[in-house]
Amino acid sequence: MTTRKILFLILICFIGFQACKNSSDKSSETSIDPELLKKDTIHINLKADDKMKFDKKELVVGENQIVVLKLQHTGKMSVETMGHNFVLLDEGVSASRFAQRAAQARATDYIPESNRIIAHTDLIGGGESTEITFKAPAKGSYDFLCTFPGHFASMNGKFLVK
């Protein structure tokens, strides 16, 4: 193979890689219909799996909206080995420090006593779901996470109030 052909193949591979990278970056962006933010109530479906991942890294709501959040565990593992929850923290709370405290709160399903929690679901296992309803806080950026021990590193995101 000539040098020219090798360079051409490298260029084609590079262009293909960039195209794939850019399309996957766009799929992770959150787009929301502005009309949804004007409604009194917004429904959010959030899924979690046995690979310790939420299907969304960003949730967007309107200020003072009533939020109905359904958490669905799409995996098969039990709550004892792969339990998941959704915890929404008050603005300015260190999610990593909170997760460390939560890991010690086994007796309360990994929800430590705190007045800095806006809302949280029950802890659920594979095939289960749970739902909570709460009022969205003031405009800002808030952290959400799963507090099951070891899950925070990959199960966290931003709750944006517009």
N, C-alpha and C positions, 0 to 999 in steps of 0.2 A: 504494500500500500504506500502511496506517495505521501509526502509531508502535507501536500495541499489537501488530499482526501482526509487525512487524519484531522487537520485543523477544521475542515468543513464538518466532520462528524462531531467534534468537540463543540463547535458553535451550535449545531442543531440540538445537541443534548443540553447545552446551557440555556438556549431559548425555551426548550420544553420544560426544563426545571423551573425557570422563572415564571412561565405561564401557570404551571401547577401551583407554585408557591403563592402567586398573586391571587389565584382563584380561591385557594383555601383560606387566605387572609381575609378576603371579602366575606366568606361564609361565616366567619366568627364575629363579624361586626353586627351590632344590634341595630335594627331598623324597626321603628314603631310608628304606626299610624297616629298622627297627632290628634285625630278625633277620639282615639281610645283614651287619651289623657284628659279629655274633657268630660268623660262619663263619670257618673257617681261611683261606679264599681268597676274594677278590673279583675279579670280571672287570669291566673298564671298557673301553668302546668310545668312543674319542674321534675325531671327524672334523675334518678341516681342508680348506679349499677354496681356489679361486683368488682369492677375495675377501679373503684373509688373515684368516680367522675360524676359531676353534675352535667346535664346536657346543655346548660346555659351558664356562661360566666358573667353575664350582665343582665339585670332585670331593670326595666324602666317603668315608672309609674308617675302619676300626677300627684302634686301636693294635696294632702287631705283626702285622697281617694280611698275608698274602702277596697282593700286588697283581699281577694279570696285566693289563697295559694294552696294548690294541691301538690303534695310531694308523693311521687310514686317510685318505689324501689323495684326496678325492672330485673334485678338479679334473682338468684336462687338461694343464696346463702342466708343462714339464720341471723336473727337480730343479735345473738351472742357473739357471732364471729364477724359479721359484716353489717352491723346496724348503721342506719343513716338517719339524720335529722336535718332540719334547716333552722339555723339560729341567725336572727338579724340583730346586729349590734348597734348601739347608739353611736352617733358621730363622734369620732375621736378616740374610740376604744381600740386598743392594740389587739387585733385579731389573733396574732400569734401568742401573746401572753394569755389572752382569754382561753385559747385552745389548750394551753399548758395547764391552766387551772381546771378546765373542764375534764381533762383526762383523769383527774383525781376524784371526780364526782360520780363514781359508779352508782352509788346508792340512789342518786336522783337522775339516772339515765344520762349522765354526762352533761347535765345543766347545773353549773355552779350557782350558788346564791349570788345574785347581782341585781342592782337596780339599773343596769346599763344594757339590758336586753329589751328590745322593742317588741319582738315576737319570736316564738319558737314552736316547732311541731313536736309531736311525740317521736320517739325513736322507733324505727320500723325495720323489719327484715325483708328478705326477698319475697316478691309477690304481693307485698302489702302496700297500702297507701294511707295517707292521712291528710287532713285539710285543716287550715286555720284561716280565720278572718280577723283582720286588724286594719286600723286606720294608718295610712301612709304618713310619715312624719313630715317635717318642714323640708323645703328644697335643700338638696345637698347630696353627698355621696356617702353611702353607708356600706359596711362590710357584712357579707353573709358567709356562713361556713357550716360544715358538719363537725360536730364536736366529739364524735366517736374517736377514741384514742388512735392517733396516727393518721387520721384522715385529712386534717387541716391542710397539709402540704399540697394536696391535689384537689381538695373539695372546698373551694372558696370562690368568692366573686364579689361583684359590686352591685349594689342596689341603688339605682340612681333615681332621685325624685326631682322631677322637672316642674 
